[in-house]
Amino acid sequence: MTLDVIGAGLGRTGTLSLRHALEELGLGPCHHMEEVIANPRQIPVWHAAGSGEPVDWGEILAGYRSSVDWPSAQFWAELADRFPDAKVVLTVRDRERWYESFSKTILMLLRAPEPPPNPTLRAILAMTQEVIVRRAFEGRIDDAEHVKASFDRHNAAVKAALPPHRLLVFEVAQGWEPLCAFLDIPVPATPFPRVNSTEEFWEIVRKAER
């Protein structure tokens, strides 16, 4: 199995909704941070990738047909090279609304003054320090303008690197039509998934802490 779709959008741009959509379209399993939570054996390899160690992308994502969200989205360029036939979906969002959502969810976890008692969650947060804090935001997560500028730079880099036939810039509010047209898949009769509100994010965290 090889990746058919690479999600390049950063967390809190509708990545979990996209995951559900891709799986409904038959492009699953789809890798998402929830997969790391459910499969702690993945944590060390993603930590290694975040630390700059050489990794086998085919091995890391073996068994998945698509990937979205952190940690994989941080390595969109490496994945696009490793899987040259895969299409890339860049989920985007207004930068201010994105930062508001990010600051109420992921950023709060990254700034937590005490490590969580759950060892799996501690290991995931250590991995995200490498993948998100250091790689995505150069360690400057307390500088809101820098974080927002990094978000803009990430999106611009994806757009500049990939040809139009391979890249879809997508807002999940657009629904099925642009995604299905890009992937050449019929539009389902079901509504487009809308999941992972701020409240749902914290419910996922609470479940991981148990």
PyMOL commands that set and color helices and strands:
alter all, ss='L'
color gray80, all
select helices_A, chain A and resi 15-24+33-38+40-50+57-60+72-82+95-103+106-110+119-136+144-161+164-166+172-174+176-183+198-209
alter helices_A, ss='H'
color red, helices_A
select strands_A, chain A and resi 5-7+30-31+66-67+87-91+167-170
alter strands_A, ss='S'
color yellow, strands_A
deselect
rebuild
show_as cartoon
